[in-house]
Amino acid sequence: MTTVSPATAAANAAAATQSPAASSAAVLSSDFETFLQMLTAQAKYQDPLEPVSSSEYAAQLAQFSMVEQQVFTNDQLALLAGAIGGNAMTTMANWVGMEARAVASVAFNGQPITIAPNPASAANRVEMVVYDESGTEVARRELPVSAENYEWDGRDQTGAEVSSGTYSFAIESIVDGEVILAEPAEVYARVIEAQIVGADTVLKLQGGTYVLSDRVTALREPPA
């Protein structure tokens, strides 16, 4: 069995955690030394009757310098992206435990769900429609023509409590019996986790549903 000394293990760990910028710099330094050796060999073994002009040397140096600058720029952009991602995660961590308002499905487990309606200003009647996970309408309530929050108690059309599950909501704005606007309703739900997924920050809500952080329009402390 091969024995690895602590020093070797530390060296391996350092190599494994080396930053992309440091790695790129090392490769670039090696490539530049190779480039200079090739340039020196080219000058040493060139045809004395047809020597390479100084302008060609300058062009080759300029070309390598451009590559060097591009590598440096890419490394700086990578560092900047990492810093931005870290700051976003730090901010999102403060959202965990808060209630976020967004258009999303939300889990019902016996506790009221806060709906944030935003009916059309021209409406003279507003109705909230509740859908289960399959998209079936399970309840319909008339709401005040207002943007005030509404607490849904989890009751269906017959007044019976619906089963635990995930529900979504829509607000219908009605004028003289005709629906002029029907759109998904925003709801409040507790944030239990924040994740970085590619370039997006995704929030996991209580009950297991997800919403993009940039879709959140309000935050509040959970009711006592």
N, CA, C and O of each residue as an XYZ file, in Angstrom:
896
protein
N       0.853     -1.187      0.000
C       0.000      0.000      0.000
C       0.887      1.234      0.000
O       1.848      1.308      0.765
N       0.577      2.186     -0.838
C       1.353      3.418     -0.931
C       1.056      4.318      0.249
O      -0.104      4.528      0.606
N       2.121      4.857      0.863
C       1.956      5.772      1.994
C       2.154      7.197      1.517
O       3.141      7.502      0.847
N       1.235      8.054      1.855
C       1.320      9.461      1.460
C       1.675     10.271      2.682
O       0.964     10.227      3.687
N       2.780     11.021      2.609
C       3.202     11.826      3.754
C       2.295     13.039      3.902
O       1.640     13.445      2.942
N       2.252     13.630      5.118
C       1.447     14.847      5.309
C       1.857     15.966      4.360
O       1.013     16.727      3.885
N       3.158     16.063      4.087
C       3.614     17.125      3.189
C       3.080     16.923      1.782
O       2.653     17.872      1.125
N       3.108     15.650      1.318
C       2.584     15.349     -0.013
C       1.088     15.600     -0.083
O       0.583     16.152     -1.061
N       0.386     15.189      0.963
C      -1.055     15.411      1.001
C      -1.384     16.885      0.950
O      -2.316     17.297      0.261
N      -0.611     17.690      1.688
C      -0.848     19.136      1.694
C      -0.588     19.726      0.321
O      -1.319     20.604     -0.137
N       0.464     19.234     -0.337
C       0.778     19.743     -1.674
C      -0.325     19.395     -2.655
O      -0.711     20.215     -3.489
N      -0.835     18.156     -2.548
C      -1.935     17.740     -3.427
C      -3.172     18.578     -3.191
O      -3.855     18.970     -4.138
N      -3.464     18.855     -1.928
C      -4.644     19.662     -1.605
C      -4.492     21.060     -2.142
O      -5.445     21.629     -2.676
N      -3.290     21.631     -2.009
C      -3.063     22.982     -2.512
C      -3.231     23.034     -4.014
O      -3.795     23.986     -4.554
N      -2.732     21.992     -4.697
C      -2.874     21.952     -6.157
C      -4.323     21.824     -6.554
O      -4.755     22.421     -7.540
N      -5.098     21.035     -5.780
C      -6.508     20.816     -6.115
C      -7.342     22.054     -5.920
O      -8.345     22.247     -6.607
N      -6.926     22.916     -4.967
C      -7.718     24.114     -4.665
C      -7.148     25.365     -5.307
O      -7.609     26.469     -5.017
N      -6.151     25.216     -6.176
C      -5.552     26.365     -6.840
C      -6.597     27.102     -7.657
O      -7.392     26.484     -8.365
N      -6.595     28.424     -7.557
C      -7.597     29.224     -8.245
C      -7.368     29.195     -9.740
O      -6.238     28.996    -10.186
N      -8.443     29.395    -10.545
C      -8.275     29.450    -11.994
C      -7.304     30.531    -12.422
O      -6.552     30.348    -13.381
N      -7.311     31.673    -11.711
C      -6.426     32.778    -12.071
C      -4.973     32.375    -11.899
O      -4.141     32.658    -12.761
N      -4.655     31.698    -10.761
C      -3.281     31.263    -10.508
C      -2.856     30.238    -11.545
O      -1.725     30.276    -12.031
N      -3.750     29.326    -11.885
C      -3.450     28.300    -12.879
C      -3.176     28.934    -14.238
O      -2.219     28.567    -14.920
N      -4.022     29.887    -14.625
C      -3.841     30.558    -15.917
C      -2.525     31.313    -15.952
O      -1.838     31.320    -16.973
N      -2.167     31.955    -14.834
C      -0.919     32.716    -14.780
C       0.281     31.793    -14.948
O       1.240     32.130    -15.643
N       0.225     30.617    -14.304
C       1.330     29.668    -14.415
C       1.486     29.173    -15.838
O       2.599     29.087    -16.356
N       0.358     28.844    -16.472
C       0.396     28.368    -17.861
C       0.914     29.460    -18.785
O       1.718     29.198    -19.679
N       0.444     30.696    -18.562
C       0.859     31.812    -19.412
C       2.346     32.074    -19.272
O       3.027     32.348    -20.261
N       2.869     31.991    -18.017
C       4.290     32.203    -17.789
C       5.115     31.159    -18.526
O       6.128     31.484    -19.144
N       4.678     29.899    -18.460
C       5.372     28.816    -19.158
C       5.330     29.029    -20.666
O       6.335     28.859    -21.357
N       4.152     29.403    -21.167
C       4.015     29.626    -22.601
C       4.886     30.786    -23.069
O       5.444     30.745    -24.165
N       5.003     31.829    -22.233
C       5.793     32.991    -22.632
C       7.271     32.629    -22.721
O       7.964     33.074    -23.636
N       7.762     31.815    -21.768
C       9.152     31.360    -21.827
C       9.391     30.532    -23.092
O      10.414     30.687    -23.760
N       8.445     29.659    -23.410
C       8.563     28.860    -24.634
C       8.576     29.767    -25.858
O       9.350     29.553    -26.792
N       7.704     30.791    -25.845
C       7.628     31.726    -26.965
C       8.961     32.446    -27.156
O       9.420     32.619    -28.285
N       9.587     32.869    -26.041
C      10.872     33.568    -26.143
C      11.962     32.640    -26.670
O      12.812     33.063    -27.453
N      11.940     31.384    -26.246
C      12.925     30.411    -26.749
C      12.763     30.209    -28.250
O      13.746     30.137    -28.988
N      11.503     30.119    -28.695
C      11.260     29.954    -30.133
C      11.688     31.192    -30.900
O      12.234     31.096    -32.000
N      11.437     32.353    -30.316
C      11.811     33.601    -30.985
C      13.324     33.705    -31.096
O      13.850     34.158    -32.112
N      14.030     33.280    -30.034
C      15.493     33.308    -30.036
C      16.051     32.333    -31.079
O      16.985     32.645    -31.817
N      15.437     31.127    -31.113
C      15.881     30.132    -32.101
C      15.623     30.625    -33.514
O      16.427     30.394    -34.417
N      14.489     31.309    -33.705
C      14.171     31.841    -35.038
C      15.213     32.852    -35.479
O      15.630     32.860    -36.637
N      15.639     33.723    -34.537
C      16.643     34.735    -34.871
C      18.017     34.094    -35.115
O      18.772     34.538    -35.980
N      18.330     33.045    -34.343
C      19.643     32.393    -34.438
C      19.803     31.627    -35.737
O      20.877     31.626    -36.339
N      18.725     30.971    -36.170
C      18.849     30.096    -37.336
C      18.181     30.669    -38.589
O      17.931     29.932    -39.542
N      17.898     31.933    -38.599
C      17.267     32.512    -39.780
C      18.270     32.591    -40.932
O      19.484     32.586    -40.726
N      17.737     32.663    -42.125
C      18.554     32.776    -43.323
C      19.176     34.163    -43.351
O      18.446     35.152    -43.413
N      20.529     34.272    -43.306
C      21.171     35.607    -43.297
C      20.888     36.402    -44.572
O      20.983     37.629    -44.588
N      20.533     35.667    -45.659
C      20.226     36.387    -46.897
C      18.798     36.938    -46.891
O      18.492     37.895    -47.602
N      17.920     36.317    -46.073
C      16.536     36.794    -45.958
C      16.147     36.846    -44.476
O      15.309     36.065    -44.027
N      16.749     37.753    -43.728
C      16.464     37.820    -42.283
C      15.037     38.287    -42.011
O      14.427     39.022    -42.787
N      14.546     37.826    -40.882
C      13.213     38.258    -40.463
C      13.274     39.736    -40.076
O      14.164     40.155    -39.336
N      12.350     40.498    -40.566
C      12.359     41.938    -40.290
C      11.959     42.219    -38.846
O      11.271     41.416    -38.216
N      12.387     43.348    -38.336
C      12.055     43.734    -36.960
C      10.555     43.939    -36.794
O      10.018     43.752    -35.702
N       9.878     44.323    -37.873
C       8.431     44.528    -37.783
C       7.708     43.206    -37.543
O       6.688     43.176    -36.855
N       8.232     42.103    -38.110
C       7.632     40.790    -37.881
C       7.801     40.363    -36.430
O       6.883     39.818    -35.816
N       9.037     40.630    -35.872
C       9.246     40.338    -34.455
C       8.253     41.123    -33.592
O       7.650     40.590    -32.660
N       8.108     42.395    -33.932
C       7.203     43.256    -33.154
C       5.768     42.760    -33.243
O       5.029     42.795    -32.259
N       5.375     42.294    -34.440
C       4.015     41.799    -34.614
C       3.773     40.545    -33.769
O       2.711     40.382    -33.170
N       4.789     39.653    -33.732
C       4.643     38.433    -32.930
C       4.546     38.756    -31.442
O       3.748     38.159    -30.720
N       5.372     39.712    -30.987
C       5.323     40.117    -29.586
C       3.977     40.745    -29.252
O       3.411     40.499    -28.187
N       3.467     41.565    -30.180
C       2.176     42.218    -29.953
C       1.054     41.195    -29.876
O       0.142     41.313    -29.058
N       1.137     40.180    -30.747
C       0.109     39.142    -30.743
C       0.103     38.385    -29.429
O      -0.962     38.116    -28.872
N       1.283     38.037    -28.926
C       1.337     37.327    -27.648
C       0.847     38.217    -26.515
O       0.183     37.748    -25.591
N       1.179     39.510    -26.590
C       0.730     40.440    -25.563
C      -0.795     40.521    -25.525
O      -1.384     40.634    -24.450
N      -1.433     40.464    -26.691
C      -2.901     40.501    -26.752
C      -3.494     39.265    -26.072
O      -4.477     39.357    -25.336
N      -2.873     38.097    -26.337
C      -3.346     36.873    -25.691
C      -3.190     36.968    -24.177
O      -4.072     36.564    -23.419
N      -2.046     37.512    -23.753
C      -1.781     37.677    -22.318
C      -2.856     38.558    -21.675
O      -3.368     38.230    -20.605
N      -3.193     39.661    -22.317
C      -4.199     40.572    -21.779
C      -5.580     39.923    -21.747
O      -6.351     40.149    -20.814
N      -5.897     39.115    -22.764
C      -7.200     38.452    -22.808
C      -7.328     37.442    -21.665
O      -8.375     37.347    -21.026
N      -6.248     36.688    -21.416
C      -6.269     35.740    -20.304
C      -6.458     36.467    -18.983
O      -7.226     36.033    -18.125
N      -5.745     37.585    -18.830
C      -5.873     38.372    -17.599
C      -7.299     38.898    -17.431
O      -7.854     38.856    -16.332
N      -7.889     39.391    -18.519
C      -9.262     39.901    -18.459
C     -10.248     38.805    -18.080
O     -11.139     39.011    -17.256
N     -10.076     37.637    -18.694
C     -10.974     36.511    -18.375
C     -10.869     36.114    -16.909
O     -11.875     35.809    -16.269
N      -9.649     36.119    -16.378
C      -9.466     35.772    -14.968
C     -10.148     36.788    -14.062
O     -10.770     36.422    -13.065
N     -10.030     38.071    -14.414
C     -10.662     39.104    -13.586
C     -12.177     39.000    -13.640
O     -12.850     39.201    -12.629
N     -12.723     38.687    -14.819
C     -14.167     38.516    -14.939
C     -14.651     37.326    -14.114
O     -15.714     37.382    -13.496
N     -13.857     36.242    -14.107
C     -14.222     35.065    -13.310
C     -14.232     35.400    -11.821
O     -15.123     34.971    -11.086
N     -13.230     36.173    -11.379
C     -13.181     36.584     -9.972
C     -14.362     37.477     -9.629
O     -14.952     37.351     -8.556
N     -14.709     38.386    -10.549
C     -15.835     39.290    -10.313
C     -17.147     38.517    -10.222
O     -17.972     38.776     -9.346
N     -17.329     37.563    -11.136
C     -18.553     36.754    -11.112
C     -18.662     35.972     -9.816
O     -19.747     35.846     -9.247
N     -17.529     35.444     -9.347
C     -17.546     34.708     -8.088
C     -17.905     35.598     -6.908
O     -18.639     35.190     -6.008
N     -17.372     36.838     -6.922
C     -17.677     37.777     -5.832
C     -19.142     38.159     -5.834
O     -19.772     38.237     -4.780
N     -19.693     38.401     -7.038
C     -21.112     38.760     -7.140
C     -21.981     37.609     -6.649
O     -22.947     37.822     -5.916
N     -21.631     36.374     -7.061
C     -22.395     35.215     -6.612
C     -22.350     35.049     -5.104
O     -23.353     34.705     -4.478
N     -21.169     35.296     -4.516
C     -21.043     35.194     -3.066
C     -21.880     36.238     -2.349
O     -22.518     35.945     -1.338
N     -21.878     37.477     -2.884
C     -22.690     38.537     -2.275
C     -24.174     38.215     -2.373
O     -24.934     38.458     -1.436
N     -24.586     37.660     -3.531
C     -25.999     37.314     -3.707
C     -26.413     36.249     -2.709
O     -27.499     36.325     -2.134
N     -25.554     35.254     -2.497
C     -25.888     34.197     -1.560
C     -25.962     34.719     -0.131
O     -26.809     34.290      0.653
N     -25.053     35.664      0.208
C     -25.094     36.256      1.547
C     -26.404     36.993      1.763
O     -27.008     36.901      2.832
N     -26.844     37.732      0.737
C     -28.111     38.459      0.839
C     -29.282     37.494      0.949
O     -30.176     37.683      1.773
N     -29.272     36.458      0.113
C     -30.379     35.507      0.125
C     -30.452     34.737      1.445
O     -31.533     34.335      1.875
N     -29.295     34.534      2.086
C     -29.298     33.824      3.369
C     -30.128     34.572      4.401
O     -30.726     33.964      5.289
N     -30.161     35.899      4.279
C     -30.967     36.695      5.208
C     -32.465     36.547      4.947
O     -33.287     36.910      5.788
N     -32.814     36.011      3.775
C     -34.231     35.817      3.450
C     -34.788     34.527      4.059
O     -36.000     34.383      4.222
N     -33.902     33.600      4.389
C     -34.363     32.320      4.941
C     -35.078     32.574      6.267
O     -34.549     33.248      7.152
N     -36.273     32.033      6.390
C     -37.087     32.253      7.581
C     -38.108     33.359      7.398
O     -39.067     33.457      8.163
N     -37.904     34.207      6.369
C     -38.867     35.274      6.067
C     -39.992     34.710      5.192
O     -39.882     33.610      4.651
N     -41.060     35.476      5.067
C     -42.121     35.137      4.122
C     -41.958     36.005      2.883
O     -41.942     37.233      2.966
N     -41.839     35.347      1.733
C     -41.672     36.047      0.463
C     -43.004     36.076     -0.278
O     -43.780     35.121     -0.225
N     -43.259     37.188     -0.970
C     -44.480     37.313     -1.769
C     -44.123     37.172     -3.243
O     -43.283     37.900     -3.772
N     -44.787     36.212     -3.893
C     -44.515     35.968     -5.308
C     -45.645     35.137     -5.891
O     -46.440     34.549     -5.159
N     -45.709     35.095     -7.221
C     -46.640     34.185     -7.884
C     -46.033     32.797     -7.797
O     -45.012     32.515     -8.423
N     -46.669     31.928     -7.014
C     -46.130     30.585     -6.811
C     -47.213     29.689     -6.246
O     -48.164     30.159     -5.621
N     -47.059     28.393     -6.474
C     -47.890     27.422     -5.775
C     -47.395     27.347     -4.340
O     -46.207     27.531     -4.074
N     -48.309     27.076     -3.421
C     -47.917     27.056     -2.013
C     -48.605     25.898     -1.312
O     -49.724     25.517     -1.657
N     -47.917     25.346     -0.322
C     -48.439     24.184      0.390
C     -49.444     24.614      1.452
O     -49.214     25.582      2.176
N     -50.556     23.892      1.541
C     -51.541     24.104      2.603
C     -51.447     22.929      3.571
O     -51.522     21.768      3.170
N     -51.281     23.254      4.851
C     -51.170     22.206      5.871
C     -52.062     22.513      7.073
O     -51.738     22.160      8.207
N     -53.178     23.168      6.811
C     -54.100     23.506      7.879
C     -54.013     24.943      8.339
O     -54.906     25.427      9.034
N     -52.927     25.649      7.955
C     -52.765     27.048      8.335
C     -53.228     27.961      7.197
O     -53.040     27.624      6.028
N     -53.835     29.121      7.520
C     -54.301     30.036      6.466
C     -53.162     30.468      5.548
O     -52.007     30.552      5.966
N     -53.506     30.738      4.303
C     -52.544     31.226      3.309
C     -52.911     32.658      2.955
O     -54.071     32.964      2.678
N     -51.906     33.537      2.966
C     -52.136     34.945      2.669
C     -52.032     35.189      1.172
O     -51.002     34.915      0.555
N     -53.116     35.709      0.595
C     -53.166     36.036     -0.831
C     -53.015     37.550     -0.977
O     -53.576     38.307     -0.185
N     -52.265     37.991     -1.977
C     -52.079     39.420     -2.245
C     -52.734     39.746     -3.583
O     -52.053     39.734     -4.609
N     -54.037     40.037     -3.604
C     -54.720     40.303     -4.875
C     -54.329     41.664     -5.446
O     -53.962     42.587     -4.718
N     -54.418     41.755     -6.748
C     -54.152     43.040     -7.407
C     -55.137     43.194     -8.565
O     -54.751     43.109     -9.730
N     -56.423     43.423     -8.234
C     -57.448     43.448     -9.284
C     -57.348     44.693    -10.158
O     -56.715     45.681     -9.788
N     -57.981     44.624    -11.316
C     -58.037     45.781    -12.215
C     -58.830     46.903    -11.544
O     -59.841     46.656    -10.887
N     -58.360     48.129    -11.718
C     -59.020     49.266    -11.070
C     -60.440     49.468    -11.578
O     -61.264     50.058    -10.879
N     -60.745     48.987    -12.788
C     -62.090     49.182    -13.356
C     -63.086     48.138    -12.869
O     -64.280     48.254    -13.144
N     -62.622     47.129    -12.155
C     -63.501     46.033    -11.743
C     -64.545     46.505    -10.733
O     -64.264     47.343     -9.877
N     -65.759     45.950    -10.848
C     -66.768     46.188     -9.819
C     -67.083     44.906     -9.049
O     -67.964     44.880     -8.189
N     -66.337     43.838     -9.379
C     -66.446     42.576     -8.650
C     -65.129     41.819     -8.822
O     -64.539     41.811     -9.902
N     -64.684     41.190     -7.746
C     -63.420     40.453     -7.780
C     -63.642     39.074     -7.179
O     -64.270     38.942     -6.129
N     -63.125     38.047     -7.847
C     -63.232     36.690     -7.329
C     -61.848     36.032     -7.302
O     -61.050     36.194     -8.226
N     -61.586     35.299     -6.240
C     -60.368     34.507     -6.120
C     -60.703     33.053     -6.435
O     -61.678     32.509     -5.917
N     -59.902     32.437     -7.274
C     -60.110     31.048     -7.660
C     -58.939     30.232     -7.135
O     -57.782     30.625     -7.287
N     -59.244     29.090     -6.516
C     -58.223     28.216     -5.946
C     -58.157     26.929     -6.765
O     -59.185     26.320     -7.062
N     -56.943     26.521     -7.127
C     -56.733     25.305     -7.915
C     -55.832     24.338     -7.141
O     -54.905     24.757     -6.448
N     -56.120     23.039     -7.269
C     -55.250     22.047     -6.644
C     -54.092     21.715     -7.577
O     -53.923     22.351     -8.617
N     -53.294     20.717     -7.201
C     -52.085     20.385     -7.971
C     -52.399     19.941     -9.389
O     -51.568     20.115    -10.280
N     -53.574     19.374     -9.622
C     -53.939     18.912    -10.964
C     -54.546     20.022    -11.816
O     -54.857     19.805    -12.987
N     -54.717     21.222    -11.231
C     -55.315     22.328    -11.962
C     -56.830     22.380    -11.866
O     -57.473     23.158    -12.571
N     -57.405     21.552    -10.992
C     -58.856     21.532    -10.809
C     -59.285     22.626     -9.840
O     -58.682     22.797     -8.781
N     -60.315     23.358    -10.203
C     -60.829     24.408     -9.318
C     -61.478     23.758     -8.097
O     -62.341     22.891     -8.229
N     -61.053     24.187     -6.912
C     -61.603     23.613     -5.680
C     -62.359     24.650     -4.848
O     -63.121     24.283     -3.953
N     -62.160     25.923     -5.127
C     -62.851     26.961     -4.354
C     -62.880     28.256     -5.151
O     -62.022     28.525     -5.993
N     -63.899     29.043     -4.850
C     -64.035     30.352     -5.474
C     -64.630     31.288     -4.419
O     -65.649     30.969     -3.806
N     -63.998     32.435     -4.213
C     -64.457     33.384     -3.206
C     -64.565     34.780     -3.811
O     -63.724     35.197     -4.608
N     -65.613     35.485     -3.417
C     -65.689     36.890     -3.793
C     -64.868     37.702     -2.805
O     -64.997     37.535     -1.592
N     -64.021     38.584     -3.330
C     -63.167     39.423     -2.499
C     -63.587     40.882     -2.640
O     -64.238     41.249     -3.617
N     -63.221     41.705     -1.681
C     -63.439     43.144     -1.847
C     -62.649     43.659     -3.058
O     -61.602     43.107     -3.396
N     -63.137     44.686     -3.689
C     -62.411     45.296     -4.810
C     -61.287     46.125     -4.196
O     -61.405     47.339     -4.030
N     -60.219     45.456     -3.873
C     -59.136     46.086     -3.109
C     -57.874     45.261     -3.281
O     -57.923     44.088     -3.654
N     -56.741     45.896     -3.002
C     -55.453     45.205     -3.037
C     -55.041     44.747     -1.644
O     -53.900     44.334     -1.438
N     -55.962     44.819     -0.690
C     -55.657     44.362      0.663
C     -55.466     42.839      0.685
O     -56.138     42.100     -0.034
N     -54.529     42.396      1.532
C     -54.279     40.961      1.649
C     -55.539     40.226      2.115
O     -56.371     40.771      2.840
N     -55.648     38.970      1.672
C     -56.798     38.142      2.047
C     -56.283     36.812      2.581
O     -55.380     36.215      1.996
N     -56.848     36.349      3.681
C     -56.451     35.086      4.289
C     -57.401     33.976      3.839
O     -58.582     33.979      4.185
N     -56.871     33.028      3.064
C     -57.686     31.875      2.671
C     -57.577     30.821      3.758
O     -56.477     30.422      4.141
N     -58.716     30.374      4.252
C     -58.744     29.443      5.380
C     -58.660     27.977      4.981
O     -58.734     27.096      5.838
N     -58.505     27.707      3.692
C     -58.377     26.320      3.260
C     -59.699     25.606      3.078
O     -59.744     24.376      3.088
N     -60.788     26.362      2.911
C     -62.109     25.757      2.727
C     -62.480     25.723      1.248
O     -62.168     26.646      0.495
N     -63.154     24.641      0.845
C     -63.585     24.523     -0.545
C     -64.963     25.121     -0.732
O     -65.461     25.837      0.137
N     -65.583     24.828     -1.874
C     -66.889     25.413     -2.195
C     -67.972     25.016     -1.194
O     -68.906     25.780     -0.954
N     -67.850     23.832     -0.617
C     -68.878     23.342      0.318
C     -68.623     23.780      1.751
O     -69.447     23.555      2.637
N     -67.466     24.412      1.972
C     -67.131     24.819      3.331
C     -66.260     23.817      4.062
O     -65.870     24.061      5.204
N     -65.946     22.695      3.430
C     -65.093     21.683      4.048
C     -63.623     22.039      3.827
O     -63.260     22.637      2.815
N     -62.800     21.663      4.779
C     -61.372     21.941      4.651
C     -60.760     21.033      3.598
O     -61.016     19.828      3.582
N     -59.955     21.611      2.723
C     -59.307     20.821      1.674
C     -58.197     19.982      2.291
O     -57.730     20.261      3.395
N     -57.787     18.958      1.568
C     -56.703     18.107      2.053
C     -55.368     18.826      1.926
O     -55.227     19.767      1.145
N     -54.396     18.376      2.698
C     -53.056     18.959      2.612
C     -52.500     18.742      1.207
O     -52.675     17.678      0.612
N     -51.839     19.749      0.698
C     -51.295     19.669     -0.660
C     -50.863     21.035     -1.135
O     -50.823     21.994     -0.365
N     -50.539     21.115     -2.414
C     -50.073     22.366     -3.008
C     -51.185     22.998     -3.826
O     -51.844     22.330     -4.623
N     -51.389     24.299     -3.619
C     -52.490     25.008     -4.273
C     -51.968     26.294     -4.926
O     -51.004     26.907     -4.465
N     -52.633     26.671     -6.001
C     -52.318     27.927     -6.679
C     -53.583     28.771     -6.754
O     -54.690     28.266     -6.567
N     -53.408     30.069     -7.030
C     -54.521     31.016     -6.928
C     -54.536     31.960     -8.135
O     -53.498     32.283     -8.714
N     -55.738     32.385     -8.488
C     -55.903     33.361     -9.564
C     -56.923     34.402     -9.115
O     -57.812     34.119     -8.312
N     -56.777     35.591     -9.642
C     -57.700     36.687     -9.346
C     -58.414     37.078    -10.636
O     -57.777     37.389    -11.643
N     -59.747     37.057    -10.591
C     -60.548     37.466    -11.738
C     -61.175     38.823    -11.456
O     -61.884     39.008    -10.467
N     -60.896     39.767    -12.348
C     -61.505     41.094    -12.263
C     -62.714     41.123    -13.203
O     -62.602     40.795    -14.384
N     -63.870     41.521    -12.661
C     -65.137     41.414    -13.392
C     -65.806     42.781    -13.492
O     -65.844     43.540    -12.524
N     -66.321     43.075    -14.656
C     -67.105     44.299    -14.876
C     -68.451     43.898    -15.465
O     -68.518     43.332    -16.557
N     -69.518     44.195    -14.736
C     -70.882     43.879    -15.184
C     -71.021     42.417    -15.618
O     -71.627     42.111    -16.645
N     -70.446     41.529    -14.814
C     -70.588     40.100    -15.078
C     -69.600     39.521    -16.063
O     -69.613     38.313    -16.297
N     -68.747     40.334    -16.645
C     -67.775     39.856    -17.634
C     -66.362     39.949    -17.065
O     -65.957     40.988    -16.543
N     -65.626     38.855    -17.175
C     -64.244     38.839    -16.693
C     -63.368     39.631    -17.663
O     -63.227     39.265    -18.830
N     -62.787     40.714    -17.168
C     -61.928     41.541    -18.030
C     -60.446     41.250    -17.805
O     -59.605     41.622    -18.623
N     -60.128     40.581    -16.691
C     -58.735     40.251    -16.401
C     -58.686     39.054    -15.461
O     -59.342     39.042    -14.419
N     -57.907     38.056    -15.837
C     -57.677     36.888    -14.982
C     -56.179     36.620    -14.972
O     -55.576     36.371    -16.016
N     -55.589     36.672    -13.792
C     -54.145     36.490    -13.701
C     -53.772     35.779    -12.403
O     -54.514     35.845    -11.423
N     -52.617     35.096    -12.394
C     -52.179     34.406    -11.171
C     -52.032     35.392    -10.022
O     -51.648     36.545    -10.219
N     -52.340     34.928     -8.836
C     -52.248     35.783     -7.651
C     -50.926     35.543     -6.927
O     -50.416     34.423     -6.889
N     -50.390     36.601     -6.361
C     -49.225     36.472     -5.503
C     -49.657     35.951     -4.131
O     -50.748     36.254     -3.648
N     -48.784     35.170     -3.527
C     -49.059     34.624     -2.194
C     -47.807     34.806     -1.338
O     -46.708     35.017     -1.850
N     -48.003     34.718     -0.032
C     -46.875     34.737      0.894
C     -46.545     33.303      1.308
O     -47.437     32.509      1.608
N     -45.250     32.985      1.319
C     -44.812     31.662      1.757
C     -43.441     31.789      2.401
O     -42.634     32.630      2.005
N     -43.188     30.954      3.387
C     -41.915     31.018      4.112
C     -40.777     30.466      3.254
O     -40.916     29.429      2.605
N     -39.655     31.177      3.264
C     -38.448     30.731      2.560
C     -37.663     29.812      3.487
O     -37.348     30.189      4.616
N     -37.347     28.612      3.018
C     -36.606     27.673      3.854
C     -35.199     27.396      3.321
O     -34.381     26.791      4.014
N     -34.913     27.839      2.085
C     -33.582     27.584      1.529
C     -33.344     28.500      0.346
O     -34.276     28.854     -0.376
N     -32.072     28.887      0.148
C     -31.668     29.664     -1.025
C     -30.571     28.890     -1.748
O     -29.653     28.363     -1.119
N     -30.675     28.828     -3.074
C     -29.708     28.064     -3.865
C     -29.232     28.905     -5.046
O     -29.982     29.722     -5.580
N     -27.974     28.696     -5.448
C     -27.456     29.266     -6.693
C     -27.555     28.180     -7.753
O     -26.937     27.124     -7.625
N     -28.331     28.439     -8.798
C     -28.503     27.492     -9.900
C     -28.083     28.205    -11.181
O     -28.836     29.009    -11.730
N     -26.876     27.904    -11.651
C     -26.355     28.622    -12.808
C     -26.180     30.089    -12.467
O     -25.484     30.435    -11.512
N     -26.815     30.949    -13.251
C     -26.736     32.393    -12.993
C     -27.896     32.890    -12.147
O     -27.999     34.090    -11.897
N     -28.775     31.994    -11.699
C     -29.980     32.390    -10.963
C     -29.878     32.025     -9.485
O     -29.207     31.065     -9.105
N     -30.563     32.820     -8.667
C     -30.734     32.485     -7.260
C     -32.163     31.994     -7.084
O     -33.118     32.708     -7.389
N     -32.300     30.776     -6.591
C     -33.602     30.129     -6.474
C     -33.938     29.954     -5.000
O     -33.101     29.527     -4.205
N     -35.174     30.289     -4.648
C     -35.641     30.146     -3.272
C     -36.551     28.933     -3.167
O     -37.451     28.746     -3.985
N     -36.310     28.117     -2.161
C     -37.194     26.993     -1.876
C     -38.181     27.427     -0.802
O     -37.784     27.896      0.265
N     -39.467     27.266     -1.090
C     -40.507     27.684     -0.174
C     -40.985     26.500      0.658
O     -40.812     25.339      0.286
N     -41.585     26.828      1.785
C     -42.130     25.773      2.640
C     -43.160     24.957      1.853
O     -44.066     25.510      1.230
N     -43.004     23.663      1.894
C     -43.869     22.790      1.112
C     -43.177     22.227     -0.103
O     -43.685     21.305     -0.742
N     -41.980     22.792     -0.442
C     -41.183     22.209     -1.513
C     -41.264     22.879     -2.863
O     -40.641     22.401     -3.811
N     -42.014     23.981     -2.998
C     -42.059     24.682     -4.279
C     -40.895     25.670     -4.370
O     -40.302     26.046     -3.359
N     -40.577     26.085     -5.604
C     -39.428     26.953     -5.846
C     -39.864     28.212     -6.601
O     -40.841     28.203     -7.350
N     -39.108     29.297     -6.378
C     -39.367     30.539     -7.091
C     -38.039     31.273     -7.271
O     -37.185     31.246     -6.385
N     -37.868     31.930     -8.421
C     -36.675     32.734     -8.646
C     -36.697     33.952     -7.732
O     -37.749     34.549     -7.504
N     -35.536     34.313     -7.215
C     -35.474     35.433     -6.272
C     -35.937     36.747     -6.900
O     -36.484     37.607     -6.210
N     -35.714     36.905     -8.222
C     -36.119     38.166     -8.848
C     -37.620     38.238     -9.113
O     -38.114     39.250     -9.611
N     -38.352     37.167     -8.781
C     -39.802     37.196     -8.885
C     -40.472     37.608     -7.564
O     -41.687     37.797     -7.502
N     -39.661     37.740     -6.524
C     -40.180     38.126     -5.212
C     -40.440     39.629     -5.202
O     -39.567     40.417     -5.564
N     -41.652     40.026     -4.785
C     -42.024     41.449     -4.795
C     -42.123     42.042     -3.403
O     -42.265     43.257     -3.261
N     -42.050     41.199     -2.361
C     -42.114     41.724     -0.988
C     -41.609     40.646     -0.030
O     -41.644     39.452     -0.325
N     -41.139     41.111      1.125
C     -40.730     40.229      2.211
C     -41.382     40.727      3.499
O     -41.621     41.922      3.669
N     -41.665     39.784      4.404
C     -42.213     40.184      5.697
C     -41.820     39.151      6.747
O     -41.494     38.007      6.430
N     -41.859     39.577      7.986
C     -41.651     38.659      9.099
C     -42.854     37.718      9.190
O     -43.989     38.161      9.012
N     -42.630     36.439      9.463
C     -43.746     35.521      9.616
C     -44.653     35.960     10.763
O     -44.158     36.454     11.776
N     -45.957     35.791     10.628
C     -46.862     36.136     11.722
C     -46.510     35.356     12.978
O     -46.099     34.197     12.913
N     -46.676     35.999     14.109
C     -46.352     35.327     15.386
C     -47.335     34.181     15.635
O     -47.237     33.492     16.651
